[in-house]
Amino acid sequence: MQEVILAWSGGKDCTFALQTLQNDPEFEPVGLLTTVTSDYDRISMHGVRTSLIRTQAKSLGLPLIEALIPAKSDNESYERAMAIALDEIRVSFPRVKHLAFGDLFLEDVRAYRQKQLSDTGFTPLFPLWGLNTRTLAERFIADGFEAVAVCIDTKQIDGSFAGRNFDRQFVSDLIAPADPCGENGEFHTFVTDGPIFSEPVACSIGERVLRDARFLYCDLVPVTL
């Protein structure tokens, strides 16, 4: 069985990728790799508080490796942070030779991942690649996962989706050409519960903030039980 580190945003696609890998007898996920914007202590792109990602990883029973980047990071800063994270993986997980990603169909993103890892000794894996996104969304919901939309690209879909649960009504309300899984960046999610979690990630809906006159973020606030 080959050990794998999974690129992690806390959203539904990487969560479903994790479940897929866990059900594959060839691979064993042993850790999660996330990118944190250090200025805000939040997950890059999604805007979720790092504390919630850590709670999520704990519920999943997997260690979390954090690649730290500055606000408004350029490509060079990102790649430098990733290089540091990969060095950490080499030391802490010497058997790992694969990094997995939850990408679905964007060829340019896949090509970038492959190029980024080409000289590192790690091989990229794409366990969800080519799956029908509507089918994938329906399977995610049917399997009992729960997720909240935390970032909306208001140039692509209506801002009212921010803070909504990712459920059948959410998918039904999306208007073409919006992708059911938001693969084109229409929306990002945070998963709070599901069959691979030992316990729910308790959080409540906080304020909604529009940034860059385009991206509507819905803050999730940790709840102490």
N, C-alpha and C positions, 0 to 999 in steps of 0.2 A: 504494500500500500504506500502510495506516494504522498508525502506531507505537502500541504498547500497553505499559502497565506492569501487571504482574500481582500482585495481593495474594498474599503468600507466607507459608506456615506451615512449609513443608518436608514436608508430608504428601502423601498419595496423590492427593487430589482436585485440589489446586492443580497438582501435577505432571502429572496427566492433562489438566488445563485448558491447561497450557503446551504439551504435545504437540499438543493439538487446535488451538490458535492457530498453532503453527508449521506445521501442515499446511493452514491456511486461507490462500489466496492474497490475501485481503483485508486481513490483519493481520500485523504483525511485532512480536513481543514484544522489547522492548529493555531491560527491567529488571524487578527484583523488589522489592516493597515488603513489609517484614516489621515486626512490632511486637515490641519487646524490653522485657522487664521489667528496668529498669536495675539495681535492687537485687540481682538474682540473676544478671544477664547471661545470661538464658535467654529463649527465645521464649515469649510469653504463651500461656496455656492448655496448650500442648504440653509445656512444661518442658524443651525441648531446648536444649543449650548453644549460645550464639550462634556459637561457633567452628565448630561442625559445620554450621550454616546457611551460614556464609561459605564453608566448603569445598565445600558442595553447590552454591552459586551459582557458584563458580569452575569446578567440573566442568561446569556447564551453560553456561558462557561468558557469563554475564549479570551486570551490576553489581547490587549489593544496596543498597537504600535502607532505613535503619533508623529507625523511629519509636520514640522512647524514652518509656516510661511508668513511673511508680513502682509499687511493690508495692501491691496492693489499690487499684488505680486506679479512680476513678469515671468516669462517662461524660464529664464535663467535661474531665478530664485526658486521656482518650483522644482526644477530638475536638481538643483543643489540640495534641497530639502529631501527629495526622494533618494538621492545618492546616500545621504546620511542614514536614512531609514533602512535602505537596503543593507548597509554595513551592519546596522543593528540586527537585522534578520540573519545575516550570515553568522554572527556571533551567537545569538540566542537560539536560532533554529538551524543548525548546521545541515540538517537533512533536507531542508526545503530547497527545491529547485524550480518550483512553479509559483507564479503569482496569477490569481484568478480575478476576472473582472465581470461585472454584470451587464456588459454592453449587449445590445440586441441586434442592431442592424446598421449602425453608422460606420461605413467603411473607412472614413478618414480618421475616426477615433481609434478604430482597431489598428490601422496602419501606424498611428502615432505610438500606441502602446508597444507594438512590435518593435518599432525603431528604438524606442526608449530603453527597452530591455535587451536589445540585440547584442550588446557587449558586456552584459552584467553577469552572465551565467545563469540567469533565470529565464524560464520559458513561460510566455503568457498563455492562460487558459480562458476560454469564453464559453462557460457551460450553458448559457441561455441563447447563444448566437443562432439567429435564423428562426427562432420560434415566433409564431404568430402573436403579435402583441395583444390583440383582443382576447385570444385564448389564454395567454399568460395572465392577463389582468383577471379574468374570470376564475382561473385556477387559484390564484393568490387569494382571492376573496373566499372561494369555496373551501379552501383548506383551513380557513379560520383565522387568517392573519388580520390584524387591525393596524391601520396606518392613518396619518393625518397629513393633509397637504400643507407644507410649511413655506413654500415659495412658489409664486405664480408669475409667469412672464405675461404681463397684461397686454403685450403686443400680439399675443397668440390666443389666449383665452381670457375670459372675464375674471376680474379680481375677486369676485364673490366666491370663487373656489377656495380661496385661502382660508385655512382653518377647518375645512370640511373633512369628514371621514372619507377615506378612499373605499367606497363601497359600490354596489351595483348602481345605485342612483347617480353617484358621481360619474361613473363611466358612461351611463346612459345620457347624462346631461352635456357631455362633451360634444361639440359641434365640429364636424369635419372641416378642415383636414387635421384637426388635433389628434395626436396619437393616443390610444387608450392607456399606454404606459408612460406617456410624456417623454418619449425617447428623443424628441426634437427640442427638449428643454421647456416644454409648455408648463410643466409643474414638477416639483420635487416633493418627496414625502418623508415622513419619519415613522418607523414601525414601532408600535407600542406593545404588541402582544402577538402570539401565534403559537403553533404547535412545537416549535423548537425553542421557545422561551421557558425558563424555569418559573418565572413570575412576570407579571406585567410591568412595564415601565410607567410609573405613575406620574402624570403631568396634566396641567390644565392649559387652556387656551389663554394666551396673553394678548398684548397689543399687536396691531397690524401696522407695519411701517412700509411706505413706498420709497424705494431707493432708485436713483438714476432715472427717475421719471418713468420707470418701467417695471421693476421687480418688486412685487408686493410680498413682504415677509410676514409670516404669522409666528410670533414668539411662542414657544412652549415653555412653561414654567414648571420646574420639578415640584412634586407634591410629596411631602413626608408622611408616610403612613404610620 
